[in-house]
């Protein structure tokens, strides 16, 4: 199944018209014809099965044949991670985390951060593409870039962890995960969180954790965290 994404389609729609760029992709690149079936999601859980009724490069239209609302996961995973110095490494994380299963991502600026600017529009497109490729129907939310100091003041529910490399008391993330529970995990930059940041997070209730026996890159640590949470919850299926 090939999945299209459009945030503007609604469960009340009977006919849907694609914008110019998407219409060109459907009609010219994919060479879809009238009568062909298209599968569309709005990233809010809905899967729309439709039939192409107008196949024009400037404006394609489809008739909605059926619609299904997919159930959300029983937990929410929020990864709060410092953007990496090399942009492509962070983009790799966004793609793979979306494929594995994640609900929201917050890029943070830390004391040791080297990258202080992100390409939000490009990141959004990578997340959308990964959602379509992995045939998922809920689009992960990418929050604006925020400083560690500002983020730590926010209220967060569920389990809260901070992964760091300092040789202090830490628990294994895998052993601490509670299934069907919302989880927020902080992942630091290449230079790790500063001692002050770690102490601040612990003071407000974040549990210090270790992700494995080896030292991991920022993007790898974030992926390991995503997989650990997904794997723990999949054992219930």
C-alpha positions in Angstrom: 0.0 0.0 0.0 1.2 3.5 -0.9 0.2 6.1 1.6 -0.4 9.8 0.9 -0.4 12.4 3.6 -2.6 15.5 3.7 -3.4 17.3 6.9 -6.5 19.0 5.4 -8.6 15.9 4.7 -11.4 15.4 7.1 -13.6 12.5 8.1 -16.6 14.5 6.9 -15.2 14.8 3.4 -16.7 12.8 0.5 -14.5 14.3 -2.2 -11.0 15.5 -1.8 -8.9 17.7 -4.1 -5.1 17.6 -3.9 -2.9 20.7 -4.2 -0.8 21.4 -7.3 2.4 19.7 -6.1 0.7 16.5 -4.9 -1.5 16.4 -8.0 1.6 16.6 -10.2 3.2 13.7 -8.2 0.1 11.6 -8.6 -0.6 12.2 -12.2 2.8 12.7 -13.8 5.3 10.9 -11.5 3.2 7.9 -10.4 1.0 8.0 -13.5 -2.2 7.3 -11.6 -5.3 7.1 -13.7 -9.0 7.6 -13.1 -10.4 4.7 -11.2 -7.1 4.0 -9.4 -7.2 3.5 -5.6 -5.4 6.0 -3.3 -4.8 5.6 0.4 -4.6 8.9 2.4 -4.0 9.8 6.0 -4.4 13.2 7.7 -1.9 12.2 10.4 -4.6 12.2 13.0 -5.3 8.4 12.9 -7.6 8.3 9.9 -7.0 6.1 6.8 -9.1 7.1 3.8 -9.5 4.7 0.9 -10.4 6.7 -2.2 -10.9 6.4 -5.9 -9.3 8.9 -8.3 -11.9 10.7 -10.3 -9.8 13.5 -11.8 -6.3 12.8 -12.9 -4.8 16.1 -13.8 -1.3 17.4 -13.1 -2.7 20.7 -11.9 -5.5 19.3 -9.8 -6.3 15.7 -8.9 -9.5 14.8 -7.1 -10.6 11.6 -5.3 -13.9 10.2 -4.1 -13.7 8.8 -0.5 -14.9 5.1 -0.6 -14.2 4.2 3.0 -12.6 5.6 6.1 -11.2 4.1 9.3 -10.0 5.6 12.5 -7.0 3.7 13.9 -6.6 3.3 17.6 -3.8 5.2 19.3 -1.0 3.4 21.2 -1.7 2.9 24.9 1.3 5.1 25.7 2.9 8.3 24.5 6.6 8.6 23.9 8.2 12.1 24.1 11.9 12.3 23.2 13.6 15.6 24.2 16.9 15.7 22.4 19.7 18.1 21.6 20.2 18.6 17.8 23.5 17.1 16.7 26.4 19.1 15.2 26.0 17.2 11.9 22.5 17.9 10.6 22.2 14.6 8.7 22.6 12.6 12.0 19.6 14.4 13.5 17.6 13.8 10.4 18.4 10.1 10.6 17.1 10.1 14.1 13.8 11.7 13.1 13.3 9.2 10.3 14.1 6.1 12.3 12.3 7.3 15.5 9.1 7.9 13.4 9.4 4.4 11.9 9.9 2.8 15.3 7.1 4.8 16.9 7.2 8.1 18.7 4.6 10.7 19.5 6.5 13.9 20.0 10.0 15.4 19.7 11.4 18.5 21.3 14.8 19.7 20.2 16.6 21.4 23.1 19.6 23.7 23.6 22.0 22.6 26.3 25.1 24.0 27.9 27.3 21.9 25.6 25.2 22.2 22.5 27.1 22.9 19.3 24.1 23.3 17.0 21.8 26.2 17.9 19.7 26.4 14.7 17.4 23.8 13.1 15.6 23.4 9.8 12.1 22.9 11.1 10.4 22.8 7.7 12.9 20.1 6.4 12.5 18.1 9.6 8.7 18.1 9.3 9.0 16.7 5.7 11.3 14.0 6.9 8.9 13.0 9.6 6.0 13.0 7.2 7.9 10.9 4.7 8.8 8.4 7.4 5.2 8.1 8.6 4.0 7.3 5.1 6.8 4.9 4.4 6.1 2.9 7.6 2.4 3.0 7.1 1.4 4.8 10.2 -1.5 7.1 10.7 -0.5 9.4 13.5 2.0 12.1 12.7 4.6 12.7 15.4 4.6 16.3 16.7 7.8 18.3 16.3 7.9 21.0 18.9 9.9 24.3 18.5 13.5 24.4 19.6 13.7 25.4 23.3 16.4 25.8 25.9 17.0 23.1 28.5 16.3 25.7 31.2 12.9 26.6 29.7 11.9 23.0 29.0 12.6 21.7 32.5 10.1 24.2 33.9 7.3 22.6 31.9 4.9 20.1 33.4 5.4 16.6 32.0 3.3 13.6 33.0 4.1 9.9 33.2 7.6 8.5 33.6 10.5 10.9 33.2 14.1 9.9 32.5 17.4 11.7 31.7 20.1 9.6 30.0 23.6 10.8 30.7 27.2 9.5 30.7 28.5 10.8 34.1 29.8 8.0 36.4 27.1 8.5 39.0 24.2 6.3 40.1 22.0 5.5 37.2 19.4 2.8 36.5 18.9 0.8 33.4 16.2 2.3 31.2 15.0 -1.1 30.1 14.4 -2.2 33.7 12.6 1.0 34.6 10.0 1.2 31.8 6.5 0.7 32.8 4.2 -0.5 30.0 1.2 1.5 28.9 2.7 4.6 30.6 3.5 7.9 29.0 7.3 8.5 28.9 9.5 11.5 28.5 13.3 11.0 28.1 16.0 13.6 27.8 19.0 12.9 25.5 21.9 15.4 25.6 24.3 16.8 23.0 27.6 15.3 21.9 29.3 16.7 25.0 26.6 15.3 27.2 24.5 17.3 29.7 26.4 19.5 32.1 26.5 18.4 35.7 24.2 21.3 36.6 21.6 20.2 34.0 21.7 16.7 35.3 21.2 17.9 38.9 18.4 20.2 37.9 16.6 17.4 36.0 16.9 15.0 39.0 15.7 17.7 41.4 12.4 18.0 39.5 11.8 14.2 39.3 13.7 12.9 36.3 15.3 9.5 36.9 18.9 9.2 35.7 19.3 6.2 33.4 21.9 4.3 31.3 21.0 2.9 27.8 23.6 0.2 27.6 27.2 -0.7 28.4 28.7 1.4 25.6 28.9 5.1 25.0 26.4 6.1 22.3 26.2 9.0 20.0 23.3 11.4 20.6 21.2 10.1 17.7 22.0 6.5 18.5 21.0 7.0 22.2 17.7 8.5 21.1 17.0 5.6 18.8 17.9 3.0 21.5 15.5 4.8 23.9 12.7 4.7 21.3 13.2 1.0 20.6 13.4 0.1 24.3 10.1 1.7 24.9 8.5 0.2 21.8 9.9 -3.2 22.6 8.7 -3.2 26.2 5.2 -2.3 25.1 5.1 -4.8 22.2 5.6 -7.6 24.7 2.0 -7.1 25.7 0.6 -7.7 22.2 
